[in-house]
Amino acid sequence: MGLVIDRSLEDKVLMPGFIDPHVHPSLPAILTQFPFLAPDDWSLPHGEFPGATDPKTYEKGLKALVANHRSPQIPFITWGYHPLWHGEIYREQLNAWFPDTPVMLWHR
């Protein structure tokens, strides 16, 4: 049997199907309400967020973000914390840094 070439689609655009089983469609809707403070830079519709790759830079960046937070009665939430870059941070440390503002670090 000889080689058969199917030319029925030669004047068409053929693209493979794309299935991404690891999509969180609601996550960006939630996360983009908050400032990012992660190991890498983020350019988002709600701001530019430079990365912090060590504990001191993370602490400085976090303190600056919380200082710009509008209401101490509303918890401050940021996404991107990771202990491998930013060191271990526990409630006691956050309470010492921010005694009047509840702060939540959303782990990357």
Buried (B, 14 or more C-beta within 10 A) or exposed (E): EEEEEEEEEEEEEEEEEEEEEEEEEEEEEEBBEBBBBBBEEBEEEEEEBBBBEEBEBBBEBBEEBBEEBEEEEEEBBBBBBBEEBBBEBEEEEBEEBBEEBEBEBBEB
